[in-house]
Amino acid sequence: MPRPMRVKIFMDSTASAVEGQVNAWLDSLKSATIIKTDTTATAGAGKSGDGAGPAIVVTIWYEPSSN
C-alpha cells in the first residue's frame, strides 16, 4: 500500500523567518522523502499603512518515513 503524501506550508513576511521555520521542521523529521516544493511571494492584503506586508509561502509535499 502506498504511503500517504503530506503537505507542509510555511508562511511569513521575511525570507529569513521562513528559512528558520523550514530548517526547524527538517531538523525535527526523522526521515522523509520530499516530492515537490513550491515558493510563492505575494503582496500583502489591506490598505497602505495598516501594517500588511508581503507574504512568502513555501509549500512542501512529502512522504514520511515508514519507521
DSSP file (Angstrom, degrees, kcal/mol; ACC not computed):
  #  RESIDUE AA STRUCTURE BP1 BP2  ACC     N-H-->O    O-->H-N    N-H-->O    O-->H-N    TCO  KAPPA ALPHA  PHI   PSI    X-CA   Y-CA   Z-CA
    1    1 A M              0   0    0      0, 0.0     2,-0.0     0, 0.0     0, 0.0   0.000 360.0 360.0 360.0 134.1    0.0    0.0    0.0
    2    2 A P        -     0   0    0      0, 0.0     3,-0.1     0, 0.0     0, 0.0  -0.319 360.0-110.3 -67.2 148.3    1.4    3.4   -0.9
    3    3 A R        -     0   0    0      1,-0.1     2,-0.2    61,-0.0    63,-0.0  -0.465  39.2 -99.9 -73.6 149.6    2.4    5.7    1.9
    4    4 A P        -     0   0    0      0, 0.0     2,-0.3     0, 0.0    -1,-0.1  -0.498  32.1-132.3 -72.6 137.7    0.3    8.8    2.4
    5    5 A M        -     0   0    0     -2,-0.2     2,-0.3    58,-0.1    58,-0.2  -0.697  25.0-163.0 -86.6 142.6    1.6   12.1    1.0
    6    6 A R  E     -A   62   0A   0     56,-3.5    56,-2.7    -2,-0.3     2,-0.4  -0.827   9.8-142.2-123.1 162.4    1.5   15.0    3.3
    7    7 A V  E     -A   61   0A   0     -2,-0.3     2,-0.4    54,-0.2    54,-0.2  -0.988   9.8-168.8-127.8 135.1    1.8   18.8    2.7
    8    8 A K  E     -A   60   0A   0     52,-2.6    52,-2.9    -2,-0.4     2,-0.4  -0.991   8.0-163.4-123.2 131.9    3.6   21.3    5.0
    9    9 A I  E     -A   59   0A   0     -2,-0.4     2,-0.4    50,-0.2    50,-0.2  -0.956   5.3-172.3-121.2 133.3    3.1   25.0    4.5
   10   10 A F  E     +A   58   0A   0     48,-2.7    48,-2.6    -2,-0.4     2,-0.3  -0.961   9.2 176.6-121.8 140.4    5.3   27.8    5.9
   11   11 A M  E     +A   57   0A   0     -2,-0.4     2,-0.3    46,-0.2    46,-0.2  -0.992  12.8 133.3-149.0 138.0    4.5   31.5    5.7
   12   12 A D  E     -A   56   0A   0     44,-1.7    44,-3.4    -2,-0.3    -2,-0.0  -0.954  56.2-107.6-164.9 176.1    6.0   34.7    6.9
   13   13 A S  S    S+     0   0    0     -2,-0.3     2,-0.4    42,-0.2    44,-0.1   0.571  98.2  56.3 -92.6  -9.4    6.9   38.2    5.6
   14   14 A T  S  > S-     0   0    0     42,-0.1     4,-1.9     1,-0.1     3,-0.2  -0.955  73.1-136.5-125.8 145.0   10.6   37.7    5.6
   15   15 A A  H  > S+     0   0    0     -2,-0.4     4,-2.7     1,-0.2     5,-0.2   0.871 105.6  56.3 -62.8 -37.6   12.7   35.0    3.8
   16   16 A S  H  > S+     0   0    0      1,-0.2     4,-2.1     2,-0.2    -1,-0.2   0.862 106.3  50.2 -66.4 -34.2   14.9   34.5    6.9
   17   17 A A  H  > S+     0   0    0      2,-0.2     4,-2.1    -3,-0.2    -1,-0.2   0.917 112.4  46.6 -68.6 -42.7   11.9   33.7    9.1
   18   18 A V  H  X S+     0   0    0     -4,-1.9     4,-2.7     2,-0.2     5,-0.2   0.910 110.9  53.0 -64.5 -41.6   10.6   31.2    6.5
   19   19 A E  H  X S+     0   0    0     -4,-2.7     4,-2.7     1,-0.2    -2,-0.2   0.918 109.2  49.2 -59.1 -43.9   14.1   29.7    6.2
   20   20 A G  H  X S+     0   0    0     -4,-2.1     4,-2.3     2,-0.2    -1,-0.2   0.893 111.2  49.4 -62.6 -40.6   14.2   29.2   10.0
   21   21 A Q  H  X S+     0   0    0     -4,-2.1     4,-2.2     2,-0.2    -2,-0.2   0.934 113.3  45.9 -63.7 -46.4   10.8   27.6   10.1
   22   22 A V  H  X S+     0   0    0     -4,-2.7     4,-2.8     1,-0.2    -2,-0.2   0.928 113.4  49.1 -64.0 -45.4   11.7   25.2    7.3
   23   23 A N  H  X S+     0   0    0     -4,-2.7     4,-2.3    -5,-0.2    -1,-0.2   0.900 111.2  49.5 -62.8 -41.3   15.1   24.3    8.9
   24   24 A A  H  X S+     0   0    0     -4,-2.3     4,-1.3     2,-0.2    -1,-0.2   0.905 112.4  48.5 -63.4 -41.1   13.5   23.7   12.3
   25   25 A W  H  X S+     0   0    0     -4,-2.2     4,-0.9     2,-0.2     3,-0.3   0.930 111.4  49.2 -64.8 -45.3   10.9   21.4   10.7
   26   26 A L  H >< S+     0   0    0     -4,-2.8     3,-0.7     1,-0.2    -2,-0.2   0.894 109.1  53.1 -61.2 -39.7   13.5   19.5    8.7
   27   27 A D  H 3< S+     0   0    0     -4,-2.3    -1,-0.2     1,-0.2    -2,-0.2   0.813 106.5  53.8 -63.5 -29.8   15.6   19.0   11.9
   28   28 A S  H 3< S+     0   0    0     -4,-1.3     2,-0.2    -3,-0.3    -1,-0.2   0.666  90.9  92.1 -81.2 -16.4   12.5   17.6   13.7
   29   29 A L    <<  -     0   0    0     -4,-0.9     3,-0.1    -3,-0.7    -3,-0.0  -0.564  60.0-158.6 -78.4 139.6   11.9   14.9   11.0
   30   30 A K  S    S-     0   0    0      1,-0.4     2,-0.3    -2,-0.2    -1,-0.2   0.915  76.4 -26.9 -76.9 -47.7   13.5   11.5   11.4
   31   31 A S        +     0   0    0     34,-0.1    34,-1.9     2,-0.0    -1,-0.4  -0.936  68.5 159.8-166.0 143.3   13.3   10.8    7.7
   32   32 A A  E     -B   64   0A   0     -2,-0.3     2,-0.6    32,-0.2    -3,-0.0  -0.978  34.3-124.7-161.3 157.0   11.1   11.8    4.8
   33   33 A T  E     -B   63   0A   0     30,-2.7    30,-2.4    -2,-0.3     2,-0.5  -0.951  24.8-143.7-108.4 118.2   11.1   11.9    1.1
   34   34 A I  E     +B   62   0A   0     -2,-0.6    28,-0.3    28,-0.2     3,-0.1  -0.718  19.8 179.2 -84.8 124.0   10.5   15.3   -0.4
   35   35 A I  E     -     0   0A   0     26,-2.5     2,-0.3    -2,-0.5    27,-0.2   0.873  61.4 -10.2 -91.4 -44.4    8.4   15.0   -3.5
   36   36 A K  E     -B   61   0A   0     25,-1.5    25,-2.8     2,-0.0    -1,-0.3  -0.993  53.3-159.4-156.6 148.8    7.9   18.7   -4.5
   37   37 A T  E     -B   60   0A   0     -2,-0.3     2,-0.3    23,-0.2    23,-0.2  -0.964   7.3-172.7-130.4 153.3    8.4   22.2   -3.3
   38   38 A D  E     -B   59   0A   0     21,-2.1    21,-2.9    -2,-0.3     2,-0.4  -0.992   5.2-162.7-145.0 136.8    6.8   25.5   -4.3
   39   39 A T  E     -B   58   0A   0     -2,-0.3     2,-0.4    19,-0.2    19,-0.2  -0.982  10.3-180.0-123.8 132.9    7.6   29.0   -3.3
   40   40 A T  E     -B   57   0A   0     17,-2.7    17,-3.2    -2,-0.4     2,-0.5  -0.992  12.6-161.1-132.4 138.1    5.3   32.0   -3.8
   41   41 A A  E     +B   56   0A   0     -2,-0.4     2,-0.3    15,-0.2    15,-0.2  -0.983  18.6 179.4-117.8 130.3    5.7   35.7   -2.9
   42   42 A T  E     -B   55   0A   0     13,-2.7    13,-2.3    -2,-0.5     2,-0.2  -0.899  31.5-107.0-128.7 156.7    2.6   37.8   -2.7
   43   43 A A        -     0   0    0     -2,-0.3    10,-0.1    11,-0.2     2,-0.1  -0.541  47.8-101.4 -75.7 148.5    1.7   41.4   -1.9
   44   44 A G        -     0   0    0     -2,-0.2     2,-0.2     8,-0.2    -1,-0.1  -0.373  31.7-121.2 -71.2 149.8    0.1   41.9    1.4
   45   45 A A        +     0   0    0      8,-0.2     2,-0.2    -2,-0.1    -1,-0.1  -0.583  68.4  52.9 -86.1 153.9   -3.7   42.5    1.6
   46   46 A G  S    S-     0   0    0     -2,-0.2     2,-0.2     5,-0.1     3,-0.1  -0.592  87.9 -49.5 117.0-178.1   -5.0   45.6    3.2
   47   47 A K    >   -     0   0    0     -2,-0.2     3,-1.9     1,-0.1     5,-0.4  -0.583  66.6 -83.4 -93.9 156.0   -4.6   49.3    2.8
   48   48 A S  T 3  S+     0   0    0      1,-0.3    -1,-0.1    -2,-0.2    -2,-0.0  -0.320 114.4  19.6 -57.3 132.4   -1.4   51.3    2.7
   49   49 A G  T 3  S+     0   0    0      3,-0.2    -1,-0.3    -3,-0.1    -3,-0.0   0.404  89.7 107.4  89.9  -2.8   -0.1   52.0    6.2
   50   50 A D  S <  S-     0   0    0     -3,-1.9    -2,-0.1     2,-0.1     3,-0.1   0.400  95.3-105.4 -91.1   6.1   -2.1   49.3    8.0
   51   51 A G  S    S+     0   0    0      1,-0.3     2,-0.3    -4,-0.1    -3,-0.1   0.373  73.9 139.4  91.8  -5.2    1.0   47.1    8.6
   52   52 A A        +     0   0    0     -5,-0.4    -1,-0.3    -8,-0.1    -3,-0.2  -0.588  27.4 171.5 -74.4 130.8    0.1   44.5    6.0
   53   53 A G        -     0   0    0     -2,-0.3    -8,-0.2     1,-0.2   -11,-0.0  -0.580  36.9 -57.7-126.7-170.5    3.2   43.4    4.1
   54   54 A P        -     0   0    0      0, 0.0     2,-0.4     0, 0.0   -11,-0.2  -0.249  46.4-142.4 -68.3 160.5    4.3   40.9    1.6
   55   55 A A  E     - B   0  42A   0    -13,-2.3   -13,-2.7     2,-0.0     2,-0.5  -0.991   5.9-158.1-126.7 135.4    3.9   37.1    2.3
   56   56 A I  E     -AB  12  41A   0    -44,-3.4   -44,-1.7    -2,-0.4     2,-0.5  -0.962  14.4-168.9-110.3 125.3    6.4   34.4    1.4
   57   57 A V  E     -AB  11  40A   0    -17,-3.2   -17,-2.7    -2,-0.5     2,-0.5  -0.965   8.0-171.6-120.7 125.9    4.8   31.0    1.2
   58   58 A V  E     -AB  10  39A   0    -48,-2.6   -48,-2.7    -2,-0.5     2,-0.5  -0.976   6.3-168.2-116.1 124.4    6.8   27.7    0.9
   59   59 A T  E     -AB   9  38A   0    -21,-2.9   -21,-2.1    -2,-0.5     2,-0.5  -0.945   1.4-169.0-114.2 131.7    4.8   24.5    0.3
   60   60 A I  E     -AB   8  37A   0    -52,-2.9   -52,-2.6    -2,-0.5     2,-0.5  -0.980   8.4-160.0-124.3 123.1    6.4   21.1    0.7
   61   61 A W  E     +AB   7  36A   0    -25,-2.8   -26,-2.5    -2,-0.5   -25,-1.5  -0.882  30.4 159.2 -96.9 129.7    4.9   17.9   -0.4
   62   62 A Y  E     -AB   6  34A   0    -56,-2.7   -56,-3.5    -2,-0.5   -28,-0.2  -0.958  40.9-131.9-148.5 163.1    6.5   14.9    1.3
   63   63 A E  E     - B   0  33A   0    -30,-2.4   -30,-2.7    -2,-0.3   -58,-0.1  -0.987  31.5-131.5-116.3 122.4    6.1   11.3    2.3
   64   64 A P  E     - B   0  32A   0      0, 0.0   -32,-0.2     0, 0.0   -61,-0.0  -0.294  34.1 -91.9 -68.1 158.3    7.0   10.5    5.9
   65   65 A S        -     0   0    0    -34,-1.9   -34,-0.1     1,-0.1   -35,-0.1  -0.289  26.9-125.5 -67.0 157.4    9.3    7.5    6.6
   66   66 A S              0   0    0      1,-0.2    -1,-0.1    -3,-0.1   -34,-0.0   0.531 360.0 360.0 -82.4  -5.2    7.7    4.2    7.2
   67   67 A N              0   0    0    -36,-0.1    -1,-0.2     0, 0.0    -2,-0.1   0.457 360.0 360.0 -81.4 360.0    9.6    3.8   10.5
